[in-house]
Amino acid sequence: MRILITNDDGINAPGLRVLQTIAADIAGPEGEVWTVAPAFEQSGVGHCISYTHPMMIIQMDDRTFAAEGSPADCVLAGLHDVLKDEKPDLVLSGVNRGNNSAENTLYSGTIGGAMEAALQGIPAIALSQYYGPANVQADNPFEASAVHGADTVRRILRAGPANNSHYHLFYNVNFPPVPAADVKGTLLAPQGLRQGTGFSVEPHMSPSGRRFLWIRGGDQRASTAPGSDARVNLDGYISVTPMRADLTAHDALDAMKDAFD
């Protein structure tokens, strides 16, 4: 198997090294793992692409490239430049430092990389490691994803339904904020919403008297509805959420049908 990996934390991120190990396990001794990752951190860029300016790409090592762009840019570079003559069988994005459950999914560059692969017709999985009191100060906060990552990917590849939509499936995986031995299992879970919390801004004054705004994330300890992604993560389970890039509110189409007939 030929696997392309990327992330949004950057080419030097520890989570990328975890993903390289996971990918090597999945690819097997006869397989190939190719890395095209952002030269600098790209957290929070979502599905952004560098449409109005070019990006530099540099080969860092054998099958390893850094691109001055977003994760979606990196996937495009991997598919249409680095591997243009030998497309990958799978794209993996991550392992993100922090969760991409609930509303975080909508901002995530990690998800953006997997989404772009799906739009290009390549099976794709995004992987993220939830941080919390039980793992944030650990010697290896990525232990849960490192130990359980390869098995989780294999289970998705075995169980995933055939793509029968123009918008292909991709998968959002979040590992709970606990040591590997405390992971309780894996659950399919819909995307949740942390009620009463969200992104905001915090103003600061620079020494020169100029006013700046820092973006603040919501409370990551806030839970979501029972059975949804962040709730099961906080309960110690790996969440697997099938996704598509189709943003249509299909329930609203039905509800509004009479008004527009």
N, C-alpha and C positions, 0 to 999 in steps of 0.2 A: 504494500500500500504506500502511496505517495501522499504525504500530509504537508500542508502549508499552515504555519502558525503565525499569529500576530498578537498584539496586545494594545492597550492604551497607556500603560505606565512607562513605556519606553524600552529601548533595546537592552538597557542594563538592569532592568527590574528583576528582583528575585523571583517574582511569580512567573516570569517568562522562562527562567531556568527550570522551575517546577513543570511547566507545560512542555518544555523540550523533553523532559524525562517521560512524562505521560505519553507524548506523541511517539517517542522511540519505542515504548512498550507496545503501543497499538500497531505501529508500522511493522514491527518485527525485524528480525535480522536481515531480511532481504528487502526491506522497505527503505523509504527515504523520508527524512524530515527536513523541510526547507523553512527558514525563518525570514520574514520580511516584517520588520517592526519599526515604529516611529523612532527617529533619532533622539527626540525629546518627549517628555511626558505630554500626553494628549487626553488626559482625563476630562470627562464632561463635554467632549466635542460631539457626542451622538453619532449620527450618520453623515457628518460633514465630509465633503470632498473639496479638494483644492482646485476649484473650477476656473478660477481667474488668474492663477499663477502656477508656474511649473514647480516641481519638487526635485531636489537632488537625491540620488540614490547611490549608495556606496556599498561595495562588498566588504564585509568585516572579516569574514572567515569562510571556510568551505560551507556552502549552502546557507550562508547567513548574510543578510543585507539590512542596512538601516536606510530609511527614507525620511526626508523632511516633510512629513505629511501626517494625516490622520490615519487611524486604523483602516477605514474604508479605502483611503488612498493606497495603503500598503497592500490590501487585498487586490486592488486593481493592478498595482505594480507586479504583484506576484503572479497573477493569472495572465496578464497580457504583456509582460516583459520577461521577468525571471523564468517563468515556467510556460512561456507562450507556446512551446512546441510539445509540452508534456504536462497537461493539466493535472492538478492534484485530484485525488479521490475524496479528500476531506479537508475542510478548513477548521482549525481550532483557534479560538481567541481567548486570551487570558494568560495565566490565572490572575484575575484582577485583585489588587490590594483593596479589599473592602467589598461589601455586597452590592449586587445589582438586582436586588429584589424590589418589588413594589414599584413606586414611581421613579426610583433610581434607574430603572430599565430605560426610561425615555430619554435620559441624559447621557447614557453610557456609551463611550467610545468602544468598549469591549463588545457591547451588543451591536454597535454600528458595523464593526468588522464582520461579525457573523451574518448580519443582515445583508451586507453587500455580497458576500459569498452566495447566499441563498438567491439573491436577485440575479446572480450570474449562473445559477443552476447547479451550484456545488453544495453538497451536504455540509452543514456547518453547526458548530456547537460553541457557545460562549460559556466560560467557566469563571466563577468568582468566589473568593474566600471571604466570608463574613468575619468581621473582627468584633470581639467582645471581651469582657473581663477574663474569661477562661483561656483566651489564647493570645491576646494582643501583646503581652509581655513575655510570651514563651520564646524559647530559643528558636523555634521554627513555627511561626504563626500559620504557615501554610500546611501544617502537618495533615490536617483532615483532607485537603484536596490532593496532597501528594500521595497519601496512602489509598484513598478511595477513587481518585480521578480516573485511572485507566479502566477500572471495572465499570464505573458509571458511564463512560463513553461507550464501552462495548455493549452495555445493556440498551442504550439508546439506539445504537446502530442495528441491533438485533430486533428491537421492538418497534422502531419507527415505521409508520405506515408509508405506503408509496405516495409520492407527490402527485396528486390529481388536480392541482390548482395551478394557475399561471404564477401565483405567488408561492414559491416553494417554502416548505417548512424549514425552520431552524430552531435551535433549542437553547434555552437559558437555564444554566445549572448554577446553583448557589450552595456552597458547602457551609455547614453551620459553624458558629463561633465556639467550637469546643475542640479538645484534643481528639486525635483520630480514634482512640479507643472508646471515646464517649459518643461517637456517632451512632444513632439509634437505627438508621436505615435510610431508605430512599423513597420519596413520595412524589407522585405526579401532583402538581399544584398550579392553580391559576395565578396570574399576576394579582397581587393585592394592592391596597392603598393604605398608607399610614394616615389615619384621620387626625386632623388637628395639628399637623406638622408639615413642613415642606421647606423648600429652598427660600432664602431671603437674602438681604444685604445688611452689612454692618459698616457704617461710615468710620473713617479714620482720617486724621489730619497728619500730613507729612511734616517733617522739620521745616520745610520751606513754606508752610502755611497752605499747601494745596490739599484739597479734599479728595479722598479716594474711597471707593466702596469695595469691600471684600464680600464675595459670595459665601453665604453660610448654608451648610446642609441642614436638613431636618434631623430630629432625634432618631437615631438608628436603633434605639431600644424600643421605640414604639412598635406595637404589634399591628397585625392586619387581621382580616376576617378569618375565622376558623377554617383551616384547610388550605389557606392561600400561602404564597411563597414565604414571606417574612415570618409569618406565624410558625410554620413548620420548621424553618431555620432556627428560630429562637427556641423551639422545643427540642432541638438536637438532631433534626433530620436534614438530609440533602434534598433540595427541591429540584425537580425537572419540569420546566414549563415549555410546551410546544408553542411556537410563535410563527406569525406571518407578517410581512410588511404591509399587508392590506389594512388601511386605517378606517375603512368604511364601518360606520355604526349600523350593522344590518338590522338590528331591532328597530332603529329609528326609521329606516326605509319602510318597514311594514307599518309602523305607527303613523307615518305621515302620508301614506299612500293615497288615502281618500282625498286629502287636501290638494293633491297635485294631479289627480286623474283628470 
